């Protein structure tokens, strides 16, 4: 099933997510508006700003304690409000895929890398074992894994962080989804392999015509690998701007995030701290 080019891939209006707490309801996301097509969009902000929670609402992966409301919550014209678990299961993987932060915690430690990719292929394509194995080998090659036959038979604890992330990407691409959500895909990786993994994701997204929703706190990263940036704080959107204009951000929160970045070659005695205003929460 292919997404229509006449409508947005994701259309969220006034998305609000509230959790039950010991002292009453806690609102994690307030009236989020986000519209995107087959483009590369980043959501950035501090931990707890509502980035991951918003993305998980798209694929129905929030706990039962979460209350989700929106005036519109569409994926390729499909209304996600009130969708059943069975409905979300039809979307997950096949139309919307999500790459999590640490692949070694997400992969099944009792199955080899190849077995897990084969399982994904058989689930989404209803293929036999031989055809699924061939597809899995092609996917390992597509994510630039050398010696895919050897890696196919390795268990998650036998691979490096970068290789594990590539295996996870291969699994997520098995069904050729329309939207790829990458939730801090490089946070568990060494600096030396982050760029390689991000360039791999970017290449695959472009080659396959997918939309990319990249969740991160790294402003330099999103400026290089996305088209637009949504800046969140305390569950609210502070600013939305083109990635290439990130350096010219107008909101003081975004300016503060940029100012707090350490710059190589420019040592300072004291790093600046981010000032937050109570007014931003209303």
CORVENUR-V192874 format. One line per field, one symbol per residue. ss: DSSP state (2 for helix, 1 for strand, 0 for the rest). phi: phi as a letter, one per 30 degrees, with the letter a starting at -180 (. if undefined). psi: psi as a letter, one per 30 degrees, with the letter a starting at -180 (. if undefined). A space follows every 10 residues. Layout:
ss = ???
phi = ???
psi = ???
This chain:
ss = 0000000001 1111111110 0000011111 1111110001 1111000000 2222222200 0000011110 0111100110 0000222222 2100011110 0022220000 0122222222 2222200022 2222222222 2200000222 2200122200 2222222222 2220000011 1110000000 2222222222 2222222200 1111110022 2222200111 1110011111 1122222200 0222222220 0000000000 0000000222 20
phi = .cdddcbddb bcbhdbbbcd bdcjdbccbc hdcabbcdbc bccbldeidj ddddddddci ccddddccba dabcbhicdd didddddddd ddidcbcbcc dcddccdddc bdeddddeed dddcchcddd dddddddddd ddcicdhedd decddedccd ddddddddde dddechddbc ccchdcdccd edcededddd dddddddcic cbcccaccdd ddddbbcbbc ccbhibddab adedcddcec dddddddddd ddcdibdbdb ddcdcccddd db
psi = kkkkffllek jkkhkkkkkk lfglkkjfkj hkkkklbilj kkklllkgfg deeeefefgh gllffkkklk fkikjhfkjf kgkleeeeef ekeeeklkkl ejefffljff kleeeeeeee eeeffhllee eeeeeeeeee efghklheee eegklefgll eeeeeeeeee effegilfkk kjjhfgfgll effeeeeeee eeeeeeeghl kkjkklgjee efffglelkj kkkhglkekk lkefgefgke kfeeeeeeff kkkkfiklek kllkkkkfff g.
